[in-house]
Amino acid sequence: MSELEARTGRHQQRYSDGFRLVAGCIPFKYRIPQEEVVEVLMINSTSGPGDETDEEAALREAYEETGVRGDIVHMIGHYEFKSKTLQDEQSPEGLCKAVMFALLVKEELQSWPEPSTRCQTWLTVPEAIRCCRHSWMRQALEEGFSKWLGGHHRQII
């Protein structure tokens, strides 16, 4: 597979007890180095096949879908949700379990495998919370990322 080719295939999905397992991250950066204003990109997507850890899947998806690379600095939490678009034979109700990570962005690439599949904008955390369409994503931002960031961001600036 080339550097700019995304992994695909329903046969690569992982399941547990009727839940489709997904991994995602909240990519974040400081607006200006040494500044306390944080901006985030929020992505979520399916975990890869069993040859990847959750962390590896989240890093891969961040690269494939938004062209960012960086370091996972914290596991935010686990979230359950339903998705009509993720209904299949293994999970007819579209039940999903997501593990979410905080990803400190170190690099923003000019080209990546899926540039046209997502519209992306850097937002402050409050703006991102207001824009979330799904309650589990809001919960990940409010109860997971924001609480963690409040106690740790000075250590990672």
VEXDREN-2710 file (C-alpha; in Angstrom, 1 decimal):
% VEXDREN-2710
k/r/px/py/pz
1/MET/0.0/0.0/0.0
2/SER/1.4/3.4/-0.9
3/GLU/1.9/6.2/1.6
4/LEU/-1.1/8.1/0.3
5/GLU/-3.5/5.1/0.1
6/ALA/-6.2/4.6/2.8
7/ARG/-7.0/1.2/4.3
8/THR/-10.4/0.0/3.3
9/GLY/-12.6/-3.1/3.6
10/ARG/-15.5/-4.2/5.8
11/HIS/-13.7/-7.5/6.4
12/GLN/-11.2/-5.6/8.5
13/GLN/-13.7/-4.3/11.1
14/ARG/-13.5/-5.6/14.7
15/TYR/-16.5/-6.5/16.9
16/SER/-17.1/-7.5/20.5
17/ASP/-20.5/-8.6/22.0
18/GLY/-22.5/-7.1/19.1
19/PHE/-20.6/-3.8/19.2
20/ARG/-18.5/-2.5/16.4
21/LEU/-15.2/-1.3/17.9
22/VAL/-13.9/2.0/16.7
23/ALA/-11.0/4.2/17.6
24/GLY/-10.6/7.9/17.2
25/CYS/-8.8/10.9/18.4
26/ILE/-9.2/14.6/19.2
27/PRO/-6.3/16.2/17.4
28/PHE/-5.3/19.4/19.1
29/LYS/-2.7/22.2/18.8
30/TYR/-1.9/25.5/20.5
31/ARG/-2.9/28.4/18.3
32/ILE/0.5/30.0/18.9
33/PRO/3.3/28.1/20.5
34/GLN/3.5/28.8/24.3
35/GLU/-0.1/30.2/24.1
36/GLU/-2.9/28.6/26.2
37/VAL/-5.6/28.8/23.5
38/VAL/-6.1/25.3/22.2
39/GLU/-7.7/24.4/18.9
40/VAL/-9.1/20.9/18.0
41/LEU/-10.0/18.8/15.0
42/MET/-12.4/16.0/15.8
43/ILE/-12.4/12.8/13.8
44/ASN/-13.8/9.3/14.5
45/SER/-13.6/6.2/12.4
46/THR/-13.4/2.5/12.5
47/SER/-10.5/0.6/14.0
48/GLY/-8.4/-1.3/11.6
49/PRO/-7.9/-5.0/11.6
50/GLY/-6.6/-7.0/14.6
51/ASP/-3.0/-6.2/13.6
52/GLU/-3.4/-2.7/15.0
53/THR/-3.7/-1.4/18.5
54/ASP/-6.4/1.2/19.3
55/GLU/-3.6/3.8/19.4
56/GLU/-2.2/2.8/16.0
57/ALA/-5.7/2.8/14.5
58/ALA/-6.4/6.3/15.8
59/LEU/-3.1/7.6/14.5
60/ARG/-3.7/6.1/11.1
61/GLU/-7.2/7.5/10.8
62/ALA/-6.0/11.0/11.8
63/TYR/-3.4/10.8/9.1
64/GLU/-5.7/9.3/6.4
65/GLU/-8.7/11.6/7.1
66/THR/-7.1/14.9/8.0
67/GLY/-3.4/14.8/7.2
68/VAL/-2.2/15.4/10.7
69/ARG/0.5/13.5/12.6
70/GLY/1.5/13.8/16.2
71/ASP/1.7/12.0/19.5
72/ILE/-1.1/10.4/21.5
73/VAL/-0.7/12.0/24.9
74/HIS/-3.8/10.6/26.8
75/MET/-6.6/8.1/26.5
76/ILE/-9.7/10.2/27.0
77/GLY/-12.2/7.4/27.5
78/HIS/-14.7/4.8/26.1
79/TYR/-18.0/5.9/24.6
80/GLU/-21.0/3.8/23.4
81/PHE/-23.3/5.0/20.6
82/LYS/-25.6/3.9/17.8
83/SER/-25.0/4.6/14.2
84/LYS/-27.4/3.9/11.3
85/THR/-24.5/4.1/8.8
86/LEU/-22.5/1.4/10.7
87/GLN/-25.3/-1.2/10.8
88/ASP/-24.2/-4.5/9.3
89/GLU/-24.6/-8.3/9.9
90/GLN/-22.3/-8.2/12.9
91/SER/-24.0/-5.2/14.5
92/PRO/-27.6/-5.0/13.1
93/GLU/-28.5/-2.2/15.5
94/GLY/-25.4/-0.2/14.6
95/LEU/-24.0/-0.4/18.2
96/CYS/-20.5/1.0/18.5
97/LYS/-17.9/1.3/21.3
98/ALA/-15.3/4.0/20.7
99/VAL/-12.0/4.5/22.4
100/MET/-10.9/8.1/22.1
101/PHE/-7.4/9.7/22.5
102/ALA/-5.9/13.2/22.7
103/LEU/-3.5/13.7/19.9
104/LEU/-1.0/16.5/20.1
105/VAL/-0.5/17.6/16.5
106/LYS/3.2/17.9/15.4
107/GLU/2.7/18.1/11.6
108/GLU/0.0/19.2/9.2
109/LEU/0.6/17.6/5.8
110/GLN/-0.3/19.3/2.4
111/SER/-1.6/15.9/1.0
112/TRP/-3.0/12.8/2.5
113/PRO/-5.1/9.7/1.5
114/GLU/-8.6/11.1/1.9
115/PRO/-8.5/14.9/1.4
116/SER/-12.0/15.1/-0.1
117/THR/-13.9/13.0/2.4
118/ARG/-13.9/15.5/5.3
119/CYS/-14.3/19.3/5.6
120/GLN/-12.0/20.4/8.4
121/THR/-11.6/23.5/10.4
122/TRP/-9.6/24.2/13.5
123/LEU/-11.9/25.4/16.3
124/THR/-11.5/26.3/19.9
125/VAL/-12.8/23.7/22.3
126/PRO/-16.1/25.6/23.2
127/GLU/-16.7/26.1/19.4
128/ALA/-16.1/22.4/18.7
129/ILE/-18.5/21.4/21.5
130/ARG/-21.2/23.7/20.1
131/CYS/-20.7/22.2/16.6
132/CYS/-20.8/18.5/17.6
133/ARG/-23.7/16.7/16.0
134/HIS/-23.5/13.6/18.3
135/SER/-23.9/13.6/22.0
136/TRP/-21.1/11.0/22.6
137/MET/-18.7/13.3/20.8
138/ARG/-19.7/16.3/22.9
139/GLN/-19.2/14.1/26.0
140/ALA/-15.7/13.1/24.8
141/LEU/-14.9/16.8/24.4
142/GLU/-16.5/18.1/27.6
143/GLU/-16.0/15.3/30.1
144/GLY/-12.9/13.7/28.6
145/PHE/-10.7/16.1/26.7
146/SER/-11.6/19.4/28.5
147/LYS/-11.2/18.0/32.0
148/TRP/-7.9/16.3/31.1
149/LEU/-6.6/19.4/29.3
150/GLY/-7.5/21.6/32.3
151/GLY/-5.2/19.7/34.6
152/HIS/-2.4/18.9/32.1
153/HIS/-2.0/21.4/29.3
154/ARG/0.8/23.5/31.0
155/GLN/2.8/20.3/31.2
156/ILE/2.6/19.8/27.4
157/ILE/3.1/23.3/26.1
END
